Amino acid sequence: MDISQKLPAELSSVPEGAEIAILGAGCFWCIEAALGQIDGIDSVISGYMGGSRENPSYEDICTGSSGHAEVVRVVFDPAKIDFERILAWFWDLHDPTQLNRQGNDVGTQYRSVIFYTNALQKDIAEASKEAAQKHFDRPIVTEISPAETFYPAERYHQGYYFENKSRNGYCQFVVEPKLKKLNLKH
C-alpha cells in the first residue's frame, strides 16, 4: 500500500446551509457505502470519535482501548433530506440492540452511537430512538452523546466498499447484504 493511503483523509467542505450528522453503526465501511448513495447527502467520510487519544489511527482504535468509535461524518442538505430521515436509514442499517458490536465485529469501537452537533439534533435523536424501539424486540442501546473532535480515518478506508467489493470477503458477506436489504447499489 502506498504510504499516502495511510494518511488521514481530507475533510470535505461544508456548503452554506448544509448540516453535519455523525453516526456510528458498526464498521464504518457499511454505513459509508449506504449513506453515500442517499439523495440530499453531499458527502460521507469515515473516521473516529468519542475517545481519549488525539489523532488516532486505525491500529489505535482496533483494540477498543482508545475509546473511539468508528463513525461517519455526513454532510447533508436539510432542504433535500432532514436529520430524522437520515436517522431512519441509520436504524435500518444496523442492529442497535447489540451492545458494543455488530455481528462478528466486537468491541466498543463498533458501538451504535449518534453524536449530536446541537440541541435540536439531540432532541431529534432521542425522539427517533424512542420511536424506533417499537421495531425491535430487545432494548436499543444506541448511545446519544455530544459531538467531539472528528478524526478522519486513513485514506484507504474512504470509499472502501466500492473500491474493494470484488476482492474483499467482508465487503461481500457483510456490507453487500446490507445494501441489498436497503435496495441500494451494491
C-alpha positions as CSV (number, residue, x, y, z in Angstrom):
1,M,0.0,0.0,0.0
2,D,1.2,3.5,-0.9
3,I,2.3,5.3,2.3
4,S,0.0,8.2,1.3
5,Q,-3.0,5.9,1.7
6,K,-2.2,5.6,5.4
7,L,-2.5,9.3,6.0
8,P,-5.8,10.7,7.3
9,A,-8.3,11.7,4.6
10,E,-9.0,15.4,3.9
11,L,-12.3,16.7,5.3
12,S,-14.8,17.8,2.7
13,S,-16.0,21.3,2.8
14,V,-19.5,22.0,4.2
15,P,-21.6,24.0,1.8
16,E,-23.5,27.0,3.1
17,G,-26.8,25.8,4.6
18,A,-25.6,22.2,4.9
19,E,-25.6,20.3,8.2
20,I,-23.4,17.6,9.7
21,A,-24.5,14.3,11.3
22,I,-22.1,11.9,12.9
23,L,-23.2,8.3,13.3
24,G,-21.6,5.0,14.3
25,A,-23.3,1.7,13.4
26,G,-20.5,-0.9,13.5
27,C,-17.9,-0.9,10.8
28,F,-17.8,2.4,9.0
29,W,-17.4,0.8,5.6
30,C,-21.1,-0.3,5.8
31,I,-22.7,3.0,6.8
32,E,-20.5,5.0,4.4
33,A,-21.4,2.8,1.4
34,A,-25.1,3.1,2.2
35,L,-25.5,6.7,3.2
36,G,-23.2,7.9,0.4
37,Q,-26.0,6.9,-2.0
38,I,-28.9,8.8,-0.4
39,D,-30.2,11.9,-2.3
40,G,-29.5,15.0,-0.3
41,I,-26.3,13.7,1.3
42,D,-23.4,15.7,-0.1
43,S,-20.5,13.7,1.4
44,V,-19.8,10.8,3.8
45,I,-16.3,10.4,5.3
46,S,-15.2,7.6,7.6
47,G,-13.4,8.5,10.8
48,Y,-13.2,8.2,14.6
49,M,-14.9,10.0,17.5
50,G,-15.6,9.6,21.2
51,G,-12.2,8.5,22.5
52,S,-9.3,9.9,24.5
53,R,-6.4,9.7,22.0
54,E,-5.7,12.7,19.7
55,N,-5.3,11.8,16.1
56,P,-5.9,8.1,16.4
57,S,-5.0,5.7,13.7
58,Y,-7.0,2.6,12.8
59,E,-4.4,0.5,14.7
60,D,-5.0,2.7,17.8
61,I,-8.8,2.2,17.8
62,C,-8.8,-1.5,16.8
63,T,-8.1,-2.6,20.3
64,G,-11.0,-0.7,21.7
65,S,-8.7,0.8,24.3
66,S,-8.7,4.4,22.8
67,G,-12.5,4.7,23.4
68,H,-13.1,5.9,19.9
69,A,-16.0,4.6,17.7
70,E,-15.8,4.0,14.0
71,V,-18.2,6.7,12.7
72,V,-19.1,8.6,9.6
73,R,-19.3,12.3,9.2
74,V,-22.3,13.0,7.0
75,V,-22.7,16.4,5.3
76,F,-26.3,16.8,4.1
77,D,-28.6,19.4,2.6
78,P,-31.6,19.9,5.0
79,A,-33.7,21.2,2.1
80,K,-33.4,17.7,0.5
81,I,-33.2,15.4,3.5
82,D,-33.7,16.1,7.1
83,F,-31.9,14.6,10.2
84,E,-35.0,12.5,11.0
85,R,-34.8,10.8,7.6
86,I,-31.1,10.1,8.0
87,L,-31.8,8.5,11.4
88,A,-34.5,6.3,9.8
89,W,-31.8,5.0,7.4
90,F,-29.4,4.7,10.4
91,W,-31.9,2.4,12.3
92,D,-32.3,0.2,9.2
93,L,-28.6,-0.1,8.6
94,H,-27.7,-2.0,11.8
95,D,-28.9,-3.7,14.9
96,P,-29.0,-1.0,17.5
97,T,-29.8,-3.6,20.2
98,Q,-26.3,-5.1,20.2
99,L,-24.0,-3.5,22.8
100,N,-20.5,-2.8,21.5
101,R,-20.8,-5.0,18.5
102,Q,-22.3,-5.5,15.1
103,G,-22.4,-9.2,14.2
104,N,-18.9,-10.6,14.4
105,D,-17.3,-7.1,14.8
106,V,-16.9,-6.9,18.6
107,G,-15.6,-4.0,20.7
108,T,-16.5,-0.5,21.8
109,Q,-15.2,0.8,18.5
110,Y,-18.2,-0.8,16.9
111,R,-20.8,0.7,19.2
112,S,-24.1,2.2,18.0
113,V,-23.8,5.9,18.5
114,I,-25.3,9.2,17.5
115,F,-23.0,12.2,18.1
116,Y,-25.3,15.2,18.0
117,T,-23.9,18.6,16.9
118,N,-26.6,20.8,18.5
119,A,-29.5,20.7,21.0
120,L,-32.1,20.2,18.2
121,Q,-30.2,17.1,16.9
122,K,-30.1,15.7,20.4
123,D,-33.9,16.1,20.8
124,I,-34.5,14.6,17.3
125,A,-32.1,11.7,18.1
126,E,-33.8,10.9,21.4
127,A,-37.3,11.0,19.8
128,S,-36.1,8.9,16.9
129,K,-34.6,6.3,19.2
130,E,-37.8,6.1,21.2
131,A,-39.9,5.7,18.0
132,A,-37.5,3.1,16.6
133,Q,-37.8,1.0,19.7
134,K,-41.2,-0.4,18.5
135,H,-39.3,-2.2,15.6
136,F,-37.0,-4.2,17.9
137,D,-37.8,-6.9,20.5
138,R,-34.8,-6.0,22.6
139,P,-33.9,-2.6,24.1
140,I,-32.0,-0.2,21.8
141,V,-28.6,0.5,23.3
142,T,-27.5,3.3,21.0
143,E,-25.5,6.0,22.8
144,I,-26.6,9.6,22.2
145,S,-23.7,11.9,23.0
146,P,-22.4,15.4,22.2
147,A,-20.1,15.5,19.2
148,E,-16.4,15.8,20.0
149,T,-13.4,16.1,17.7
150,F,-13.9,14.1,14.5
151,Y,-10.7,12.5,13.2
152,P,-10.8,11.4,9.6
153,A,-9.8,7.8,9.0
154,E,-6.9,6.9,6.7
155,R,-7.4,7.4,3.0
156,Y,-7.6,3.7,2.3
157,H,-10.8,3.5,4.4
158,Q,-12.6,6.1,2.3
159,G,-15.0,4.6,-0.3
160,Y,-13.7,1.2,0.8
161,Y,-16.6,-0.9,-0.2
162,F,-16.9,0.3,-3.8
163,E,-13.1,0.1,-4.2
164,N,-12.8,-3.4,-2.8
165,K,-16.1,-5.2,-3.1
166,S,-14.9,-7.8,-5.6
167,R,-11.8,-8.8,-3.7
168,N,-12.7,-8.5,0.0
169,G,-14.8,-11.1,1.7
170,Y,-16.0,-8.7,4.4
171,C,-17.5,-6.5,1.7
172,Q,-19.2,-9.4,0.0
173,F,-20.6,-11.1,3.2
174,V,-21.3,-8.1,5.5
175,V,-21.6,-4.8,3.5
176,E,-23.3,-6.1,0.3
177,P,-26.2,-7.8,2.1
178,K,-27.0,-4.6,4.0
179,L,-27.1,-2.7,0.7
180,K,-29.3,-5.3,-0.9
181,K,-31.7,-5.2,2.1
182,L,-32.0,-1.4,1.7
183,N,-32.3,-1.6,-2.1
184,L,-29.1,0.4,-2.7
185,K,-26.4,-0.1,-5.3
186,H,-24.1,-2.9,-4.4
